[in-house]
Amino acid sequence: MPKYRRSRIGSTYFFTVVTYRRRPILCLDASRVALRQAIADTRRSHPFAIVAWVLLPDHLHCIWELPEGDSGYSVRWAMIKKGFTQRVKGLLGAEKTTASRRKHREGDVWQQRFWEHTVRDEQDFASYCDYIHCNPAKHGLVAAPRDWPYSTFHRFVAEGVYAGDWGVTKIRCPEGVGQRCRLG
């Protein structure tokens, strides 16, 4: 069983953020660079720690820790989405948007909303970390978490949280969160 190490600095949140119409653009080289830059820019003015992360072609999952007393994750996501969109405009090609999206000044890169969950305790934290790292295998992108390059799984292995072969054999990830990924 993994041993999770984390600090108790501030509030901890799990997020799922999805591209508009699930366009598979996030793992492209230009997109990864743009996302990294947008996050770095945001963190300069609105600090937060990325505890766990996985980037998939059309969505991402992550766990953030915000500073004590700070719950402004919506501002941070707005800044990241805007920064990313500005950097990739013209590189990805335009997606046809609806009149309603244009009227409300919604773009063609991200879904307007994101899913957020406040991490309640250590068990909840461990469950979400496992879910994040299992996700590429769950979606059939790789056979095991170690095979996916766009994830904090490799950092978790280096820190001794996971064994390098964690999730290697016939991984079955839960449909919902709350259960740990199981080896079958």
Rosetta silent file (secondary structure, phi, psi, omega in degrees, C-alpha in Angstrom):
SEQUENCE: MPKYRRSRIGSTYFFTVVTYRRRPILCLDASRVALRQAIADTRRSHPFAIVAWVLLPDHLHCIWELPEGDSGYSVRWAMIKKGFTQRVKGLLGAEKTTASRRKHREGDVWQQRFWEHTVRDEQDFASYCDYIHCNPAKHGLVAAPRDWPYSTFHRFVAEGVYAGDWGVTKIRCPEGVGQRCRLG
SCORE:     score description
SCORE:     0.000 S_00000001
   1 L     0.000  132.915 -178.380    0.000    0.000    0.000 S_00000001
   2 L   -63.519  151.232  174.319    1.405    3.411   -0.953 S_00000001
   3 L  -111.166  107.816 -177.659    2.531    5.833    1.752 S_00000001
   4 L   -85.697  131.652  176.417    1.389    9.309    0.802 S_00000001
   5 L  -116.476  126.516  175.828    3.396   12.242    2.087 S_00000001
   6 L  -154.685  159.333 -179.926    1.936   15.694    1.903 S_00000001
   7 L   -90.421  162.871  177.778    1.910   18.918    3.803 S_00000001
   8 L  -111.829   61.452 -175.045   -1.065   20.455    5.552 S_00000001
   9 L   -82.671  -51.804 -175.028   -0.580   24.008    4.312 S_00000001
  10 L  -148.501 -150.590 -178.745   -4.027   24.944    3.045 S_00000001
  11 L   -79.208  144.382 -178.019   -7.086   23.610    1.290 S_00000001
  12 E  -118.123  132.464 -175.781   -6.727   20.612   -1.010 S_00000001
  13 E  -134.379  145.654  171.333   -8.882   20.129   -4.119 S_00000001
  14 E  -104.037  138.806  179.723   -9.291   17.554   -6.889 S_00000001
  15 E  -131.684  149.381  165.822  -10.193   18.868  -10.362 S_00000001
  16 E  -125.899  125.866 -179.476  -11.273   17.553  -13.722 S_00000001
  17 E  -126.606  132.314 -171.281  -10.971   20.023  -16.611 S_00000001
  18 E  -123.670  144.760  175.948  -12.139   19.058  -20.120 S_00000001
  19 E   -74.221  156.799  177.757  -11.565   20.498  -23.582 S_00000001
  20 H   -62.094  128.510 -178.259  -14.479   21.815  -25.631 S_00000001
  21 H    54.278   25.966  178.281  -16.201   18.930  -27.398 S_00000001
  22 H    52.579   41.000  175.710  -13.436   16.725  -25.985 S_00000001
  23 L   -62.926  130.609 -177.919  -10.963   17.800  -28.646 S_00000001
  24 L   -83.489   71.161 -172.953   -7.796   15.690  -28.217 S_00000001
  25 L  -112.885  -14.738 -167.678   -5.381   18.627  -28.128 S_00000001
  26 L   -72.338  -25.098 -178.434   -3.771   18.628  -24.686 S_00000001
  27 L   -92.127    0.487  175.449   -0.931   16.167  -25.297 S_00000001
  28 L   -65.981  148.398 -177.759    0.332   17.946  -28.405 S_00000001
  29 H   -53.879  -48.846 -178.202    3.793   19.455  -27.923 S_00000001
  30 H   -62.998  -36.471  179.793    2.584   23.044  -28.409 S_00000001
  31 H   -68.567  -42.121  179.919   -0.305   22.485  -26.006 S_00000001
  32 H   -63.650  -41.438  177.683    1.895   21.049  -23.268 S_00000001
  33 H   -64.087  -46.213 -178.996    4.286   23.997  -23.531 S_00000001
  34 H   -62.592  -40.924  179.489    1.395   26.493  -23.510 S_00000001
  35 H   -67.089  -43.505  178.015   -0.239   24.829  -20.525 S_00000001
  36 H   -59.077  -43.219  179.972    3.027   24.731  -18.577 S_00000001
  37 H   -67.422  -41.468  179.679    3.557   28.460  -19.285 S_00000001
  38 H   -63.506  -39.127  177.950   -0.028   29.376  -18.362 S_00000001
  39 H   -67.226  -44.837  179.790    0.304   27.519  -15.059 S_00000001
  40 H   -60.839  -43.239  178.527    3.667   29.149  -14.290 S_00000001
  41 H   -61.466  -43.736 -179.102    2.251   32.622  -15.021 S_00000001
  42 H   -64.655  -42.862 -177.699   -0.764   31.948  -12.799 S_00000001
  43 H   -66.021  -25.382  177.878    1.349   30.612   -9.936 S_00000001
  44 H   -64.013  -40.673 -178.097    3.447   33.795   -9.895 S_00000001
  45 H   -98.748  -23.453 -178.177    0.468   35.920   -8.884 S_00000001
  46 L  -135.362   81.739 -173.435   -1.766   33.227   -7.319 S_00000001
  47 L   -60.336  147.806  171.546    0.432   30.530   -5.737 S_00000001
  48 L  -165.211  157.931  177.931   -0.651   26.912   -5.417 S_00000001
  49 E  -107.128  135.100  173.343    1.030   23.534   -5.303 S_00000001
  50 E   -92.630  112.055 -175.950    0.289   20.785   -7.804 S_00000001
  51 E   -87.617  -41.679  178.810    0.295   17.624   -5.706 S_00000001
  52 E  -145.656  152.892 -171.721   -0.808   15.131   -8.376 S_00000001
  53 E  -160.061  143.229  164.933   -1.490   15.479  -12.095 S_00000001
  54 E  -145.115  134.638  178.754   -2.335   13.624  -15.255 S_00000001
  55 E  -111.823  120.965  177.441   -2.718   15.156  -18.692 S_00000001
  56 L  -114.296  169.807 -175.114   -4.749   13.184  -21.230 S_00000001
  57 L   -55.267  -38.256 -174.101   -5.588   14.144  -24.822 S_00000001
  58 L  -120.973    3.298  176.621   -8.970   15.721  -24.012 S_00000001
  59 E  -162.163  170.577  175.789   -8.956   16.324  -20.253 S_00000001
  60 E  -140.145  155.129  173.185   -6.824   16.544  -17.170 S_00000001
  61 E  -126.133  144.733  176.725   -7.133   15.605  -13.526 S_00000001
  62 E  -158.681  162.992  171.923   -5.137   17.160  -10.734 S_00000001
  63 E  -121.241  128.685  177.364   -4.917   17.817   -7.025 S_00000001
  64 E  -116.274  148.915  165.752   -3.949   21.272   -5.853 S_00000001
  65 E  -114.740  124.357  177.803   -3.080   22.628   -2.443 S_00000001
  66 L   -98.412  156.339  178.221   -3.889   26.296   -1.998 S_00000001
  67 L   -58.695  155.249  179.213   -2.373   28.546    0.668 S_00000001
  68 L   -49.674  129.766  176.788   -4.035   28.670    4.079 S_00000001
  69 L    78.233    3.853 -177.873   -7.316   30.580    3.931 S_00000001
  70 L  -110.483  122.909  176.456   -7.323   30.755    0.123 S_00000001
  71 L  -124.018   23.260 -174.976  -10.077   29.020   -1.839 S_00000001
  72 L   -82.804   51.649  179.522   -9.722   31.008   -5.075 S_00000001
  73 H   -71.424  -29.030  179.775   -9.289   28.087   -7.416 S_00000001
  74 H   -63.209  -40.232  177.584  -11.847   29.463   -9.902 S_00000001
  75 H   -62.336  -43.449 -179.264   -9.702   32.555  -10.497 S_00000001
  76 H   -63.263  -45.585  179.063   -6.669   30.333  -11.044 S_00000001
  77 H   -64.590  -38.443  177.607   -8.471   28.084  -13.537 S_00000001
  78 H   -60.652  -43.256  179.225   -9.796   31.131  -15.418 S_00000001
  79 H   -65.571  -42.539 -179.937   -6.248   32.487  -15.680 S_00000001
  80 H   -64.771  -48.216 -179.837   -4.817   29.142  -16.791 S_00000001
  81 H   -60.727  -44.882 -179.789   -7.527   28.569  -19.395 S_00000001
  82 H   -64.153  -46.917  179.728   -7.200   32.107  -20.740 S_00000001
  83 H   -61.036  -42.076  178.103   -3.395   31.966  -20.833 S_00000001
  84 H   -63.469  -48.745 -177.246   -3.436   28.597  -22.558 S_00000001
  85 H   -59.477  -43.140  178.925   -6.043   29.696  -25.093 S_00000001
  86 H   -62.585  -37.413 -177.802   -4.092   32.845  -25.975 S_00000001
  87 H   -74.038  -31.200 -176.308   -0.928   30.825  -26.514 S_00000001
  88 H  -100.058   -6.484  178.731   -2.491   28.154  -28.751 S_00000001
  89 L   -53.318  128.403  179.495   -4.864   30.374  -30.751 S_00000001
  90 L    90.848  -23.435  179.471   -4.053   29.777  -34.391 S_00000001
  91 L   -84.921  -30.322 -172.780   -1.946   26.685  -33.678 S_00000001
  92 L  -100.284  -11.983 -175.193   -4.818   24.249  -33.150 S_00000001
  93 L    83.600  145.372 -176.803   -7.326   25.424  -35.729 S_00000001
  94 L   -79.043  142.619  174.081  -10.693   26.865  -34.856 S_00000001
  95 L  -100.490  140.529  179.244  -13.526   24.698  -33.640 S_00000001
  96 L   -69.740  123.788 -179.748  -17.026   25.662  -34.737 S_00000001
  97 L  -107.079  160.589 -179.363  -18.820   27.209  -31.770 S_00000001
  98 L   -81.719  162.283  177.407  -22.507   27.763  -31.194 S_00000001
  99 H   -60.365  -38.563  179.782  -24.229   31.148  -31.275 S_00000001
 100 H   -62.679  -42.872  179.091  -24.871   30.817  -27.548 S_00000001
 101 H   -65.096  -39.494  177.451  -21.163   30.292  -26.813 S_00000001
 102 H   -65.329  -43.320 -179.600  -20.267   33.323  -28.927 S_00000001
 103 H   -58.877  -39.947 -177.777  -22.958   35.440  -27.214 S_00000001
 104 L   -92.750   12.565  177.801  -21.580   34.536  -23.785 S_00000001
 105 L    55.745   41.380  177.001  -17.973   35.023  -24.967 S_00000001
 106 L   -96.436  138.800 -175.817  -17.125   31.373  -24.388 S_00000001
 107 L   -81.608 -174.938 -178.230  -14.192   30.001  -26.314 S_00000001
 108 L  -114.951   20.674 -179.271  -13.670   26.940  -28.434 S_00000001
 109 L  -109.190  -44.629 -175.508  -10.815   25.395  -26.445 S_00000001
 110 E  -117.297  150.421  164.834  -12.236   24.515  -23.007 S_00000001
 111 L   -65.269  147.727 -174.048  -15.563   23.437  -21.622 S_00000001
 112 L   -60.606  -43.889 -174.193  -16.883   26.372  -19.662 S_00000001
 113 L  -101.765  175.975  173.159  -16.978   24.650  -16.307 S_00000001
 114 L  -140.982  163.493  178.894  -14.762   22.210  -14.436 S_00000001
 115 E  -101.124  135.238 -176.813  -15.427   19.592  -11.796 S_00000001
 116 E  -133.082  144.678  176.144  -14.082   20.231   -8.311 S_00000001
 117 E  -141.913  130.232  175.060  -14.048   18.216   -5.109 S_00000001
 118 E   -77.616  124.071  179.837  -12.670   19.271   -1.734 S_00000001
 119 L   -74.596  122.176 -170.791  -10.363   16.530   -0.490 S_00000001
 120 L   -85.841  -38.203 -173.499  -11.680   15.620    2.958 S_00000001
 121 L  -158.903 -177.005 -177.147   -9.028   13.419    4.526 S_00000001
 122 H   -62.695  -38.492  179.183   -6.013   11.196    3.891 S_00000001
 123 H   -65.509  -42.655  176.787   -8.119    8.323    2.537 S_00000001
 124 H   -61.447  -44.107  178.330   -9.881   10.664    0.114 S_00000001
 125 H   -59.198  -48.597 -179.581   -6.495   12.063   -0.911 S_00000001
 126 H   -61.989  -40.716 -179.872   -5.054    8.571   -1.553 S_00000001
 127 H   -62.751  -43.817  179.372   -8.117    7.555   -3.535 S_00000001
 128 H   -69.858  -37.209  175.135   -7.879   10.586   -5.817 S_00000001
 129 H   -59.711  -46.360  179.107   -4.132   10.138   -6.315 S_00000001
 130 H   -61.873  -42.999  178.990   -4.732    6.544   -7.375 S_00000001
 131 H   -59.636  -46.020  179.493   -7.570    7.617   -9.682 S_00000001
 132 H   -57.906  -49.386 -174.768   -5.368   10.250  -11.314 S_00000001
 133 H   -74.385  -24.419  175.934   -2.518    7.838  -11.920 S_00000001
 134 H   -78.875  -20.044 -168.218   -4.799    5.018  -13.137 S_00000001
 135 H   -55.431  -42.705  178.649   -6.606    7.249  -15.616 S_00000001
 136 H   -62.189  -36.568  176.897   -4.461    6.683  -18.734 S_00000001
 137 H   -71.046  -39.549  178.153   -4.845    2.908  -18.299 S_00000001
 138 H   -56.835  -39.526 -179.103   -8.565    3.297  -17.584 S_00000001
 139 L   -86.310    3.599  176.590   -8.970    5.075  -20.921 S_00000001
 140 L    75.869   17.579 -179.593   -6.921    2.425  -22.752 S_00000001
 141 L   -79.041  -28.950  178.801   -4.090    4.792  -23.632 S_00000001
 142 L  -146.190  166.483  177.713   -1.456    2.577  -21.984 S_00000001
 143 L   -80.614  -28.890 -176.437   -1.260   -0.811  -20.306 S_00000001
 144 L  -148.153  153.990 -179.232    0.039    0.583  -17.008 S_00000001
 145 H   -53.555  -35.173 -177.725    0.433    3.959  -15.288 S_00000001
 146 H   -65.184  -18.127 -177.838    4.230    3.856  -15.676 S_00000001
 147 H   -84.477   -9.822 -178.037    3.825    3.921  -19.477 S_00000001
 148 L   -95.909  121.926 -174.345    2.119    7.340  -19.550 S_00000001
 149 L   -79.926  -18.350 -171.258    4.594   10.234  -19.695 S_00000001
 150 L  -102.719   61.996 -172.669    2.254   13.114  -18.754 S_00000001
 151 E  -154.766  154.667  173.790    1.649   12.273  -15.128 S_00000001
 152 L   -81.666    3.695  178.024    3.068   12.757  -11.653 S_00000001
 153 H   -51.862  -44.125 -176.917    3.145    8.966  -11.348 S_00000001
 154 H   -64.191  -36.663  175.184    6.874    9.030  -12.056 S_00000001
 155 H   -67.229  -40.519  178.772    7.456   11.565   -9.269 S_00000001
 156 H   -62.628  -37.152  176.373    5.405    9.410   -6.882 S_00000001
 157 H   -66.066  -47.156 -179.076    7.632    6.431   -7.754 S_00000001
 158 H   -60.386  -32.740  179.890   10.800    8.503   -7.228 S_00000001
 159 L   -85.521   -1.722  178.969    9.483    9.628   -3.830 S_00000001
 160 L    82.111   11.451  178.356    8.692    6.033   -2.816 S_00000001
 161 L   -72.974  -44.600  176.976    4.922    6.516   -2.770 S_00000001
 162 L  -116.697  152.873  166.763    4.376    3.859   -5.459 S_00000001
 163 L   -77.326  153.307 -178.348    6.485    0.935   -6.554 S_00000001
 164 L   -59.764  -26.408 -179.239    7.590    1.261  -10.178 S_00000001
 165 L   -98.900   14.298  179.249    5.364   -1.649  -11.188 S_00000001
 166 L   -57.518  127.301  176.653    2.266   -0.316   -9.396 S_00000001
 167 L    77.667   18.035 -173.972   -0.766   -1.017  -11.557 S_00000001
 168 L   -75.465  -42.212 -172.657    1.093   -3.109  -14.132 S_00000001
 169 L   -97.604  121.052  173.371   -1.072   -6.233  -14.388 S_00000001
 170 L    39.593   63.035 -177.583   -4.625   -6.043  -15.652 S_00000001
 171 E   -72.943  135.926  175.454   -5.494   -2.793  -14.011 S_00000001
 172 E  -125.051  107.093  179.486   -9.159   -2.129  -13.378 S_00000001
 173 L   -90.043  146.946 -179.415   -9.865    1.419  -12.352 S_00000001
 174 L   -67.427  152.488  175.669  -13.159    2.278  -10.690 S_00000001
 175 L   -65.473  -44.557  177.816  -15.858    4.056  -12.620 S_00000001
 176 L  -110.496  171.948  178.665  -16.186    6.575   -9.835 S_00000001
 177 L   -88.651  160.526  178.794  -13.748    7.821   -7.323 S_00000001
 178 L   122.517  -19.166  174.717  -13.772    6.544   -3.772 S_00000001
 179 L  -116.579  148.774  178.334  -12.263    3.133   -4.408 S_00000001
 180 L   -79.151  149.868  175.042   -8.621    2.456   -4.942 S_00000001
 181 L   -62.807  142.843 -176.367   -7.506    1.036   -8.271 S_00000001
 182 E  -115.506  145.944  172.418   -7.164   -2.702   -8.016 S_00000001
 183 E   -91.510  134.687 -176.556   -4.736   -5.104   -9.553 S_00000001
 184 L  -110.341    0.000    0.000   -6.467   -8.097  -11.039 S_00000001
